[in-house]
Amino acid sequence: MKKLLQRIYLFLILLFLYAPIIVLIVYSFNESKSRAVWQGFSLTWYQQLFTDSKILNALETTLLIALVASVVATVLGTFAALGIIKMKKKTFETVRTITYIPVLNPDIVTGVSLMMLFAFVGIELGFVSMLLAHITFCTPYVIISVLPKLYQTDISVYEAAQDLGATPFYALRKTIIPQLMPGIITGFLLSFTLSVDDFVISYFTTGGHVENLSMIIFSMARKGVNPKINAVSALLFVTVMALLLVVNKRELSSKKRISKNNKDTFLNREKQILSIGENEEK
């Protein structure tokens, strides 16, 4: 009975989370423009999507900024986490607290402050300013994703590699980075998703000639959301879901391989011990 209740509870939670997305995907195939009436299966909105230059340009801008911002934020966040973990306790706690501020800060405050900063330093609002803004708010999420993995990492392995003659960068690449990879991938995916999803910060840090997908959706929502938006949202969701499945499968395969290697090593050691014991008896 307890397991049944747990399954029902889990099903209701998943239904609450994914029901809106399922409805969106289903109605992206609706022949009618109305979101209340189903008039049959159709690919009309997908065909119109790939002929709408305004949405395609916004989608291209969104994906380009999300990809570049995620890569740069992942590199900056990873090395920042490596630096933070080596600080003294008081400094570490202070810097870690400062890192959380951009995450907890309301988006509108971050957007307005970045807009004023760009105006102060003379950066014209447009593609570059939006890219810099996305890198800024994505980097703390990478730091937060990587730090927990650093807590579990044995830093002495890095020092041992240097003692054996490895250069600092080579030792870092071969000993520390592989152990941090799950956190790095998580930070990258989180940054990419947040960048694609962002509206408020993008709105305040771009000029009138550069728009991302969220801004296009907002402008269309005032007149009523076009079903083409359902189509592009469905494609984005399926793409992100497929990416997550690939990453999870890769991590699972990696864990199984490590577990198998550890088991083989244990069995080999047992054989060696038994062999030594037999030789001593002889």
N, C-alpha and C positions, 0 to 999 in steps of 0.2 A: 504493500500500500504506500509506503514511504517513497519507494522508487518511482511509482506511478505518479505521485504528486510532484516529485522533482522533475519528471519528464514533462508533465503538463505545464508546470511553472516555466521551464526552459522554453517550451514551445510558444507560450504566450509572450515571453520576452522577445524571442526572435521574430514572432509575428508583428509585435509592436514596432520593432526596429526596421523590418524589411517590407512590411505591407505597403508603405508609400512608394518605395522604389519599384516594387512589383507592379503596382497600379500604373506608375509612370511608364514602365517598359511596355506593359500591355497596351496602353492607350497610344503609344508611339506607332502601333500598327493599326490603329483605328482609322477607317476610311473617312469618318466624319471629323470635322474640325471641332465639334462640340466634345467637351470632356465628360458630358453626362449621358450621351447617347452612343451606343455601340452599333455601327452600321456595317460591320464586316471587316475582315482582315485585308490589309493593304500596305504596300511599301511606298505609297505616295509621298509621305513626309520625308522618308529617307532619300528618295529621288530629288525632291525639292531642296533638301538640305545640301546636297552635293552640287547644286547649281546656284546657291545663294552665296555670292561673293562676300557679302558683309559678315555673315556668320562664319564662313570659312577663314576669312582674314582674322577675325577675333579668336577663333579656335587656334589658328597658327601662332598668333601672338601669345595666347595663354599657355600653350604647350612649350613654346620656345623659352618663355620666361620661367616657367615651372621647372623645366629641365636644367637650364643654366643655373638658376638660383639654387636648386637642390644640390647640384654637383659642387658649386662653390661653397654653399653653406655646410655641406657634409665634410669637405676638406677643412674648412676653418673650424667647425665645431669639434671635429675629431682631434685636431692638434691643440685646440683650446682645452679640451678635456684632459689631454695628456699633460698640459702645463698646470692645470688646476690641481690635479691629483698629487703633484709633487710639492705643493705649497705647504707651509706650516699650518697647524690646525686652525688658529684664529683667522689667518688670511684666507684659508680654504673655505671656512664657513661664511666669511664676508663675501667672497667672490661668488660662491654658490648661491647665496641669497640674492645678489645683484643679478645673477643669471636668470633667476625665476621672475624678476620684475617684468621684463618684456612679455613673458608668457601670461602673466596675470593682468597685465595692463590692458584696459579696454582698447579695442582696435581703433576707435575714433580718436583717442588721445595719441596713439602711435602714429596714425595717419596724418593728423594735423601737425604734430611736432616734426615729422619728417618733411612735410611740405614746407614748413617754415625754415628748416635747416637747409633744404635745397635752394630756397629763395635767398637765404643769407649767404651761402657760398657761391651762388651764381650758376647753379646747375639748372638748365632748362627742363621744365616738366615734360616728360615724354617717355620713350621706351627705356632709356638709361636710368632715369629716376625711378621708374616702376621696378626695374630689375634690382637696383640697389636697395629699394625698400623691401622687396621680397627676400633678398639675401639677409637683410637685417633681422626680420622677424622669424626667419626659418632657422638661423644659426643656433639660438638658445634651445630649440627642440632637439637638435642633433646632440648638443652637449648633454642634455638631460637623458637622451637615449644611450649615449656612450658611457657616461660616468658609472652607472650600475655594473656594467661589464668590467670596468677598470677595477672596481672593488673586488671582483672575483679573480682578477688576473695576478699571477705571480710575477712581480717585477724583477725578481732575482734572476729569472731566465734571461731577461734582456741584458743584465749585468754580466751573467756568465758567458753569453755570446760575445760580448765585447772582450772579456778576459781571454777568450779563445782566438781573438784576432779579428773579429768582425767589426766593420765600421758602424758608427751609431745608427745611420740610416738603414743599413743592411740588416742590422740586428732588430731594429724596430719593425722593418717590413716582414721579417721572417719569424719573429717570436711574438710580438705584441699585436700587430694588426690582424693576423688570422684569428686570434682569440676575441678581438673586438668586432669582428665582421658581423655577427648577428645584430649588435647594437648600431653599427654603422649603416647597415641595410635598413633597419627600422627607422633610423633618423632620416635617411634619404627618402623612403616611402612617405613618411609623415610630412616631410618638407614639401614633397611633390604634391601631395593631396591638399595640404593647406594653401599652397600657392595657387593651384587650380581653383580652389574654392573661394579665395579671398575676393572681397568686393570693397569693403570700407577703405582699407589702406590703399588699394589700387586707385580708387576714386579720387583720393586726395593727392596722389603722387604722380598723376599722369596728365598729359595735355589732351586737348580735344581731338587730336588726330590719331591717338593711340587708345584702343579699347580692348579689354579682354572679354572673355565669354560672360563672366558674371555681370559686367556692366551692360552688355548687350541684352542679357536676360532681364535686367532691371529696367532698362528703357522700354523693352517690349511689354513688360508686365503692366505698365500703366495703361496700355491699350488692350491688354489681354494676351496671355502667353500663347504664342504660336505653337502648334503641335510639332514644328520642326525642332523646337527646343527639347521636347520630349525625346526626339530621335537622337540628338547630339548628347543629351544626358545619359540615355541608355547606352550609347557607344562608349562614353567615358567610364561608366560604371562597369561594364563588361571588361574593358581594357584593364582597369585597376584591379578588378577581381581576378582576372587571369594572371596578372603580374604577381599578386599576393599568393596565389596557388602555386606558381612556379617557384617562388622564393621559399615557401613553406616546405614544398617537396624537396627542394635542394637541401634545406637545413635538416630535414628528417633523414635524408640519405646520408648526409655528413655525420649525423649522430650515430646512425647504425654502423657506418664504416668505422668510426672511432671506437664504438662499443665492441665491434668484432675484432679490431686490432688489439684492444686491451685484453679481450678474452684469449686471443691467440698468444699474446705475450705471457699471460698468466699460465696457460697450459705448457708453454715451452719452458718456463721457469720450474714448473712442477716436474717435468720430465728430466730437467737437469739435476734437480735435487734428488730425484729417485735414482738417477744414474750414478750420482756421487755416492749415495747410500749403498748401492749394490757393489760398487767398486771397493768401498771400505770393508764391506762384509767379506769380499773375496780376499 
